[in-house]
Amino acid sequence: MNNIKLSRDKKEEMITAIKDYFKNERDEDLGELAAGLLLNFIIEDLAKEFYNQGVFDSYKYMNDKIEDLLSIQL
């Protein structure tokens, strides 16, 4: 189950970015449908890994800061 929801404007921005990437980096013209399907694949199958890594990094950062806070005890 995927809980990632994008606004229409953000989704259009991301589709444009995908199309631009393919044009600039691969010299390929990607249509709206293909770019949209690629975006959906990324959101549904790959995004959770980036999200989970962000959660883990935040947890680690907060733990480090809590340790710093404990070091100022008298």
SVG drawing of the C-alpha trace seen along z (x, -y; Angstrom):
<svg xmlns="http://www.w3.org/2000/svg" viewBox="-4 -23 33 25">
<polyline fill="none" stroke="black" stroke-width="0.4" points="0.0,0.0 1.3,-3.4 0.4,-6.5 2.3,-9.0 0.0,-11.5 1.1,-14.4 -0.8,-17.5 -1.6,-17.8 0.9,-20.6 3.7,-18.7 3.0,-15.6 3.1,-17.7 6.4,-19.2 7.9,-15.8 6.6,-14.5 8.2,-17.5 11.5,-16.8 11.5,-13.2 10.8,-14.2 13.6,-16.8 16.0,-14.3 15.4,-11.8 15.8,-14.6 18.9,-16.1 20.7,-13.0 19.6,-10.3 18.5,-12.3 15.1,-10.6 11.7,-12.1 9.4,-10.7 5.7,-11.4 3.4,-12.4 2.0,-8.9 5.4,-7.2 6.8,-9.8 3.7,-9.5 4.0,-5.7 7.6,-6.0 6.7,-8.4 4.0,-6.0 6.5,-3.2 9.0,-5.3 6.3,-6.3 4.8,-2.8 8.0,-0.6 11.0,-2.8 9.9,-5.8 9.3,-3.8 13.1,-3.0 14.0,-6.7 11.3,-7.5 12.5,-4.7 16.1,-5.9 15.0,-9.4 13.2,-8.1 16.2,-6.1 18.6,-9.1 16.2,-11.4 16.2,-8.8 19.9,-8.6 20.3,-12.4 17.9,-12.8 19.6,-10.1 22.9,-11.9 21.4,-15.2 19.9,-13.5 23.3,-12.2 24.7,-15.7 22.0,-17.0 22.9,-14.5 26.5,-15.5 25.6,-18.9 24.3,-17.4 26.0,-18.7"/>
</svg>
